[in-house]
């Protein structure tokens, strides 16, 4: 009986000796990248740069999936990725998708827009 107990304890200690406590991730921490939160603006669409202009009306961002290798946005019921042109308006294309923000290219200008909160 003592031999079995000794072998059991030896096995347990030899298996767990190679693992450090720091090798495990905290299950309560977010796995998403953490960056500084931008100040909220009263308007959901902004032009990046400074000259005057605006996106065409009727572009509604319903959701953004940005934590993967190929970020995607749900716009007016369709799923788009970087470089795609909108089905409703071929002159508007998706320039970039980053941090819950979609950057649009329209008439040689870049606009950023966040999803509307409902």
ZIUR-V727319 format. One line per field, one symbol per residue. ss: DSSP state (h for helix, s for strand, l for the rest). phi: phi as a letter, one per 30 degrees, with the letter a starting at -180 (. if undefined). burial: + if it has 9 or more other C-alpha atoms within 8 Angstrom, else -. A space follows every 50 residues. Layout:
ss=???
phi=???
burial=???
This chain:
ss=lhhhhhhhhhhhhhhhllllhhhlllllllllllllllllllllssssll llllllllllsssssllllllssssllsssslllsllllllsssssssll ssssssllssssssllll
phi=.dddddddddddddddddccdddcdddcdddddcbdddddcdcdcbcdkl ddladddjccdcabcccbdbdbbcbhiccbbejdcdddbddcbddabahi bccccbhibcbcbcdddb
burial=-------------------------------------------++++--- ----------++-+++----+++++----+++--++-----++++++--+ ++++++---++++++---
